[in-house]
Amino acid sequence: MHLNPPVSRTLDPAWLEAMQSRISSRRYNGEAIDGALLDRLDQTCQRLSDTEAPARAVLVRQAPPEVFTGLVGSYGRVEDSPSLVAFVGTDDAAHDIGYVGEAVILEATMLGLDTCWIAASFDPERAGRLAELGEGERVHAITALGHATDKTGISEKLMRASLSARKRLPMDTIAPGHGDWPAWAREAAAALRLAPSGANKQPWRLHMDGDALVITEAPKVYWTAPIDFGIAMLHAELGAEHAGVSGRWTTDRNDEVARFVPHTAS
Ligand SMILES: Cc1cc2nc3c(=O)[nH]c(=O)nc-3n(C[C@H](O)[C@H](O)[C@H](O)COP(=O)(O)O)c2cc1C
């Protein structure tokens, strides 16, 4: 299926910092999140859920525990998360889902909240009822939202070890030749490298084509890859903007996932 590029939105440069500290948390303390914090996150969800865009983010202040399921593949159940955000869109919205979802997750991180992308271990029908789906929409993924219990607890540690969660592929593997790239593209690649992905599979490779930074698929990809690529695009764009270069994503070529074309280059 051809996936359109994410719809561009105004990004908060502070998300670049949140990217460094964000990790997935799967055990929460069950305590309700402060109402003012939820209001702020809700504003971000609404701002990002442009009506023209195929994906939107819906805050669910009180998350019923049954929405979180397990064990799916290597994933356990996410426990005692008091709230969630549902990432909703049409079937072809996966890139926009990743882009918007990661923006919400980085905003939540900035607000001092813990999160976990969940595309497998949740009940999409229950989540769909909570998100009040429109015509043709489904919930592609959710994030847990709350305050994590001891992040070094044994079950969290086991899960993170089994996923090698903190590990990222070397820059030379994902972006061969990056040493010769312009500074903005190197910053974009460094930010992209930190992106979370389903089962931490990191399905991306990067190269330059003229002035454009191009994302292609790694030789093997996991089923969450379409969402992962949207997440990667948000990270890369934040890195490029930090280096003073804004641009737009295009997805016209079948042999590429997407290319970032700097505005100054056209
Ligand atoms: C699209 C996507 C789907 C994911 N689905 C799940 C899930 O269903 N259950 C889960 O426990 N973790 C899930 N994760 C979390 C990843 O395992 C995690 O991001 C990865 O191991 C990297 O670890 P980090 O987020 O702590 O950096 C998902 C991540 C992404 C990006």
The ligand as a Gaussian input file, in Angstrom:
#p B3LYP/6-31G(d) Opt

LIG

0 1
 C        5.068000       1.154000      16.763000
 C        5.501000       0.542000      18.071000
 C        4.746000      -0.465000      18.656000
 C        5.107000      -1.005000      19.894000
 N        4.296000      -1.953000      20.476000
 C        4.578000      -2.396000      21.712000
 C        3.669000      -3.302000      22.367000
 O        2.654000      -3.709000      21.812000
 N        3.961000      -3.681000      23.655000
 C        5.092000      -3.245000      24.297000
 O        5.291000      -3.622000      25.451000
 N        5.991000      -2.387000      23.701000
 C        5.737000      -1.950000      22.435000
 N        6.606000      -1.064000      21.826000
 C        7.798000      -0.556000      22.528000
 C        9.130000      -1.050000      21.924000
 O        9.401000      -2.380000      22.292000
 C       10.250000      -0.114000      22.393000
 O       10.005000       1.175000      21.884000
 C       11.639000      -0.570000      21.924000
 O       11.988000      -1.794000      22.547000
 C       12.720000       0.472000      22.258000
 O       12.765000       0.718000      23.635000
 P       12.560000       2.186000      24.228000
 O       11.163000       2.646000      23.777000
 O       12.623000       2.027000      25.717000
 O       13.604000       3.085000      23.639000
 C        6.273000      -0.538000      20.568000
 C        7.047000       0.469000      19.955000
 C        6.664000       1.014000      18.738000
 C        7.471000       2.129000      18.160000

